[in-house]
Amino acid sequence: MNLKLISTLARYLLGLIFFLSGVAGLLNLIPPPTDMPEKLLTFMNGILATGYFFPLLKTTEAICGFLLLSSLAPALALVILAPISINIFCVHLFLTPGIQNLLLPLGIVVLHLLTAIKYWPVYKPLFLRNK
C-alpha cells in the first residue's frame, strides 16, 4: 500500500471519528461514563460549567470532521483539530488510569499524523524561518 492511499484512508477514518463524536456530543447521544476518575470528573465539570466550551468543541469537531470527509479543506481542518487531538491524548494520559485508555487517543494522534503527511507541502512554509 502506498503512502498516498494510507494518508487518504487515515483522513476518512479521522474525519469519521471527529464528525460522529461532534454530532453525538451536540445531541447528547452518548451518556457520560458513571465511573469517571475524580480528576477527569473535575476537568469535565469545569468544561461543562463554562456553558459554551463543550458545544464549541463539539461543533468544531463536527465541522472539521465533515471537512475531512468531504475533502473541502482537509489541510485547514487538520490544523484546527491538532490541539484537540493533542488534548484528547493528554487528558487520557494524565487523567485516566491504565494503558487501555490510551489506545483510541494514540490512534487519533497517529491518524492525524498519517493524514498530515499528504499535506506537508502546504505546511512546510509554516516552518521556514523568515528572513
MOPE-V675312 format. One record per pair of residues at least 12 apart in sequence whose ideal C-beta (glycine too) atoms are under 10 Angstrom apart, sorted by the first residue. I is the first residue (numbers start at 1). GAP is how many residues later the second one is. If there is no record, write none. Layout:
I;GAP
I;GAP
This chain:
3;111
3;114
3;115
4;113
4;114
6;108
6;109
6;111
6;112
7;67
7;104
7;106
7;107
7;108
7;109
7;110
7;111
7;112
7;113
8;63
8;66
8;106
8;107
8;110
9;102
9;105
9;106
10;58
10;97
10;100
10;101
10;102
10;103
10;104
10;105
10;106
10;107
10;108
11;57
11;58
11;60
11;63
11;66
11;67
11;100
11;101
11;103
11;104
11;105
11;107
11;108
12;56
12;57
12;59
12;99
12;103
13;55
13;56
13;94
13;95
13;98
13;101
13;102
14;50
14;51
14;54
14;55
14;60
14;63
14;64
14;67
14;71
14;93
14;94
14;95
14;96
14;97
14;98
14;99
14;100
14;101
14;102
15;49
15;50
15;51
15;52
15;53
15;54
15;55
15;56
15;59
15;62
15;66
15;96
15;100
16;49
16;52
16;53
16;95
17;44
17;48
17;51
17;68
17;71
17;87
17;90
17;91
17;94
18;40
18;42
18;43
18;44
18;45
18;46
18;47
18;48
18;49
18;50
18;51
18;59
18;63
18;66
18;67
18;70
18;90
18;93
18;94
19;42
19;43
19;44
19;45
19;46
19;47
19;48
19;49
19;50
19;51
20;41
20;42
20;45
21;36
21;37
21;40
21;41
21;44
21;63
21;67
21;87
22;35
22;36
22;37
22;38
22;39
22;40
22;41
22;42
22;43
22;44
23;35
23;36
23;38
23;39
23;42
23;43
24;34
24;37
24;38
25;29
25;30
25;32
25;33
25;34
25;36
25;37
26;28
26;29
26;31
26;32
26;33
26;35
26;36
27;31
27;35
28;30
32;12
32;16
33;63
36;59
36;60
37;58
37;59
37;60
37;61
37;64
38;57
39;52
39;55
39;56
39;57
39;58
40;51
40;52
40;54
40;55
40;56
40;57
40;61
41;54
42;53
43;48
43;51
43;52
44;47
44;51
57;27
57;30
60;17
60;20
60;21
60;24
61;19
61;20
61;23
61;27
63;14
63;17
64;12
64;13
64;14
64;15
64;16
64;17
64;20
65;12
65;16
67;13
67;14
68;13
68;43
68;47
74;41
74;42
74;44
74;45
74;48
75;40
75;41
75;43
75;44
75;45
75;46
75;47
75;48
76;43
76;46
77;38
77;42
78;34
78;35
78;37
78;38
78;40
78;41
78;44
78;45
79;37
79;40
79;43
79;44
79;47
81;27
81;31
81;34
81;35
82;27
82;30
82;31
82;34
84;24
84;28
85;20
85;23
85;24
85;25
85;26
85;27
85;28
86;19
86;22
86;23
86;26
87;18
88;16
88;17
88;18
88;20
88;21
88;24
89;13
89;15
89;16
89;17
89;18
89;19
89;20
89;23
90;15
91;14
92;12
92;13
92;14
92;16
93;12
93;13
